[in-house]
Amino acid sequence: MDSDLPLDLNIENLPHHVAVIMDGNGRWATKQKLPRIAGHRQGAKTLKELLRCSKNWGIKILTAYAFSTENWRRPNEEVDFLMILFEKMLRHELEEMHRQGVKINFVGDLSALPKSLQNEIHRSMLETSNNQDIQFNVAVNYGSRKEIVNACRQIAELVQKGEINLEDINENLIEQNLYTADIPAPDLLIRTSGEKRLSNFLLWQMAYTEMYFTDILWPDFDRAAFHNALLSYQNRERRFGKVKAVLSA
């Protein structure tokens, strides 16, 4: 870990897992009088910098909501650009991320993606599978409701085949059938651009996640903005449903 962790952040109380909803690329481009795709290109640079910052500051898992199941409704030109952007980033950045100890992981229904992108995704996950400095999860063609329905179907098939009983179904079994199996739940969610909703992102996983909303558009979300999000997190008491302890006289 680098020594550039801000002095007012407590290294013992950093979130282990940060998730981000990267909202505002299109609005940023409009404000700059640029096409929407320019916003996505700049947003990709912001994500790259956030990944580097997270690694340097000792955060072990970063999950980015890159493309939802609903994003297919966007104009074809924009969707095609995003698919090409994902593929180019993997090709151009894989060697550097591998050198930096980044473990790349993708969550979502990858089967609907272009075959060439699927190939790059599988190659990146395979080549970085043993890295341990930071895990970088990218949610692509991801929808949490669909994820939960799929988990229910998989568990129902096990019951139907007689491999498990109804009594065996519990929270842990459901979690192991989600796209995020074996990934700890996020401690902190950051959403940019002033929107205050989850947008079908990690609905099961974020039952006790702290949420931070900012008006900053994603392409402008820099280290100072990330620093403020972490400060807000550290000023909260995470009780997970428990009552705050009262000191006896």
C-alpha positions in Angstrom: 0.0 0.0 0.0 1.2 3.5 -0.9 1.8 6.2 1.8 -0.7 8.6 0.1 -3.7 7.5 2.3 -5.1 10.8 3.6 -4.1 11.4 7.2 -7.7 11.9 8.4 -8.7 8.4 7.2 -8.5 5.6 9.7 -6.7 2.7 8.1 -8.4 0.3 10.5 -11.8 1.4 9.5 -11.7 1.4 5.7 -14.4 -0.5 3.9 -13.2 -3.9 2.7 -15.6 -3.8 -0.3 -16.7 -0.7 -2.2 -19.4 -0.8 -4.9 -20.0 2.1 -7.3 -22.9 3.1 -9.6 -21.2 5.2 -12.2 -24.0 7.6 -13.1 -23.8 10.8 -15.1 -21.5 10.1 -18.1 -24.1 11.3 -20.6 -25.0 14.5 -18.6 -21.2 15.2 -18.3 -20.8 15.0 -22.0 -23.9 17.2 -22.7 -22.5 19.9 -20.3 -19.2 19.7 -22.3 -21.1 19.9 -25.6 -19.7 16.5 -26.5 -21.4 13.3 -27.7 -22.6 10.9 -25.0 -19.8 8.4 -26.0 -17.2 11.0 -24.9 -18.7 10.8 -21.4 -18.4 7.0 -21.4 -14.8 7.3 -22.5 -14.0 9.8 -19.7 -15.9 7.7 -17.2 -13.7 4.7 -18.1 -10.7 6.8 -17.2 -12.3 7.8 -13.9 -12.9 4.1 -13.1 -9.3 3.2 -13.9 -8.1 5.9 -11.5 -10.5 4.8 -8.8 -9.2 1.2 -9.1 -5.6 2.5 -8.7 -6.6 4.6 -5.7 -8.5 1.8 -4.0 -5.5 -0.5 -4.3 -3.1 2.2 -3.0 -5.4 3.0 -0.1 -5.8 -0.6 1.0 -9.4 -1.4 -0.2 -9.5 -5.0 -1.2 -12.6 -5.2 -3.4 -14.1 -2.7 -5.9 -17.3 -3.6 -7.8 -18.4 -1.4 -10.7 -21.9 -1.4 -12.2 -20.8 -1.1 -15.8 -23.9 -2.2 -17.8 -27.3 -3.2 -16.6 -29.8 -5.5 -18.1 -31.9 -2.4 -18.8 -29.1 -0.6 -20.6 -29.9 -2.6 -23.8 -32.8 -0.2 -24.3 -30.3 2.6 -25.0 -29.7 3.7 -28.7 -27.9 0.9 -30.6 -25.0 3.3 -31.4 -24.3 3.8 -27.7 -24.7 0.1 -26.8 -22.3 -0.9 -29.5 -19.8 1.7 -28.4 -19.9 0.4 -24.8 -19.3 -3.2 -25.9 -16.3 -2.1 -28.0 -15.1 0.1 -25.1 -15.2 -2.8 -22.7 -13.3 -5.0 -25.1 -10.7 -2.4 -25.8 -10.1 -1.7 -22.2 -9.5 -5.3 -21.4 -7.1 -5.7 -24.3 -5.2 -2.5 -23.5 -5.2 -2.6 -19.7 -5.0 -6.3 -18.9 -1.2 -6.4 -18.8 -0.9 -3.4 -16.5 -3.7 -4.6 -14.2 -2.1 -8.0 -14.0 1.2 -6.4 -13.1 -0.5 -4.3 -10.4 -1.9 -7.5 -8.8 -5.5 -6.9 -9.8 -7.8 -9.9 -9.9 -10.5 -9.3 -12.5 -13.9 -10.8 -12.1 -17.2 -10.3 -14.1 -20.7 -10.8 -12.7 -23.9 -10.9 -14.8 -25.3 -12.9 -17.6 -22.3 -12.9 -19.9 -23.9 -15.2 -22.5 -25.7 -12.3 -24.1 -22.5 -10.3 -24.8 -20.7 -10.3 -28.1 -18.5 -13.4 -28.5 -15.3 -11.5 -28.9 -16.0 -9.6 -25.6 -16.8 -12.9 -23.9 -13.4 -14.2 -25.0 -11.6 -11.2 -23.6 -13.6 -11.5 -20.4 -12.7 -15.2 -19.9 -9.0 -14.5 -20.8 -8.8 -11.6 -18.3 -10.3 -13.6 -15.5 -8.1 -16.6 -16.2 -4.9 -14.7 -16.4 -5.5 -12.7 -13.2 -7.1 -15.4 -11.1 -4.2 -15.7 -8.7 -3.7 -12.0 -8.1 -4.4 -10.8 -4.5 -3.8 -7.1 -4.2 -7.3 -6.1 -5.1 -10.3 -7.8 -6.6 -12.1 -5.8 -9.4 -15.6 -7.0 -10.1 -17.3 -5.6 -13.2 -21.1 -6.0 -13.4 -22.0 -6.4 -17.1 -25.5 -7.3 -18.3 -26.3 -7.5 -14.6 -29.8 -7.2 -13.1 -30.3 -8.2 -9.5 -33.9 -9.3 -9.8 -32.9 -11.7 -12.7 -30.0 -12.9 -10.6 -32.3 -13.8 -7.7 -34.8 -15.5 -10.0 -32.0 -17.5 -11.5 -30.8 -18.6 -8.0 -34.3 -19.7 -7.1 -34.6 -21.7 -10.3 -31.2 -23.4 -9.6 -32.2 -24.3 -6.1 -35.6 -25.5 -7.2 -33.9 -27.9 -9.7 -31.8 -29.3 -6.9 -35.0 -29.9 -4.8 -36.7 -31.4 -7.9 -33.8 -33.8 -8.4 -33.9 -34.8 -4.8 -30.4 -33.5 -4.2 -31.5 -31.2 -1.4 -34.6 -30.9 0.8 -36.7 -27.9 1.4 -35.3 -27.6 4.9 -31.8 -27.2 3.3 -32.7 -23.8 1.7 -31.2 -21.0 3.7 -29.6 -17.6 3.1 -26.2 -19.2 2.6 -27.5 -21.5 -0.1 -29.2 -18.6 -1.9 -25.9 -16.6 -1.8 -23.9 -19.4 -3.2 -26.3 -19.5 -6.3 -25.9 -15.7 -7.0 -23.5 -14.3 -9.5 -21.5 -13.0 -6.6 -21.0 -16.3 -4.8 -17.9 -16.1 -2.5 -17.7 -12.3 -2.8 -18.3 -10.5 0.5 -21.2 -8.0 0.6 -20.2 -4.4 -0.1 -19.5 -2.3 3.0 -20.1 1.0 1.0 -22.1 1.9 -2.1 -21.2 5.1 -3.9 -23.7 6.5 -6.5 -22.8 9.7 -8.4 -24.9 12.4 -10.3 -27.5 13.0 -7.5 -29.6 9.9 -8.1 -30.7 8.2 -4.9 -31.8 4.7 -5.9 -30.2 1.2 -6.4 -31.4 0.7 -10.0 -31.6 -3.1 -9.6 -28.0 -3.4 -8.4 -26.9 -6.0 -5.7 -30.3 -5.9 -4.0 -29.7 -9.0 -1.9 -26.1 -8.2 -1.2 -26.6 -4.7 0.0 -29.0 -5.5 2.9 -26.6 -3.7 5.4 -24.4 -1.7 3.0 -23.8 2.0 3.9 -24.9 4.2 1.0 -23.3 7.5 -0.1 -24.9 9.7 -2.7 -23.2 12.7 -4.4 -24.2 15.2 -7.0 -20.8 14.9 -8.7 -21.1 13.4 -12.2 -19.1 10.2 -12.6 -16.4 11.5 -15.0 -15.6 14.2 -12.3 -15.4 11.8 -9.4 -11.8 12.1 -8.4 -9.6 11.1 -5.4 -10.9 14.1 -3.4 -14.5 12.9 -4.0 -13.6 9.4 -3.0 -11.8 10.7 0.1 -15.1 12.5 1.1 -17.1 9.3 0.6 -14.7 7.3 2.8 -14.8 10.0 5.5 -18.6 9.8 5.5 -18.4 6.0 5.8 -16.0 6.3 8.8 -18.3 8.7 10.6 -21.1 6.1 10.7 -21.8 3.4 13.2 -22.5 0.0 11.6 -24.8 -1.9 14.0 -26.3 -4.5 11.6 -29.6 -4.3 13.5 -28.1 -4.3 16.9 -28.8 -1.6 19.5 -26.1 0.9 20.2 -24.2 -0.1 23.4 -24.9 2.1 26.4 -22.1 2.7 28.8 -23.1 1.9 32.4 -22.6 4.6 35.1 
